[in-house]
Amino acid sequence: MARIAGVNIPTNKRVIVALTYIHGIGPKTAVTIADKLGIDHSRRVQDLSDAEVLQIREAIDAGYSVEGDLRRTVAMNIKRLMDLACYRGLRHRKGLPVRGQRTHTNARTRKGKAKPIAGKKK
C-alpha cells in the first residue's frame, strides 16, 4: 500500500488512476507527473519500486497543493467571500447555487430535499 500526500492509494490500479485518488490531482495532472518522472502509463502501483514512489511523493510535495492544504485554501476563499458579503458570498451563506444557475426548478443538490408548502394544492 503506497502512501502519498497522506492518502493510501490503491495498489492494484494503474499509476495514473491511483494518483487521482489524491484530492487536487485529476487525470491530466496525474499524466503530467508520470511523464515528468518517466513512468509508463500502463504500470500498476504494486509494480513501482520504493524509489519511484518516493519520486512521485517529492514531485507532488514540490509542485502541487493537495489534500489538507487545498481544502483549507478553498474553505478560506469561501469564508472570505462570505465575510465580504458580496453576491457570491451571500449565495454561499444561503446555500443556493453560486454560478448563476436557475433555482425556480432544479438546484436540489444545493437547496436540499424539497419541503412541502401547506395549502399549495388546489
Secondary structure by P-SEA (a helix, b strand, c coil): ccccccccccccccaaaaaaccccccaaaaaaaaaaaccccccccccccaaaaaaaaaaaaccccccaaaaaaaaaaaaaaaaaccaaaaaaaacccccccccccccccccccccccccccc
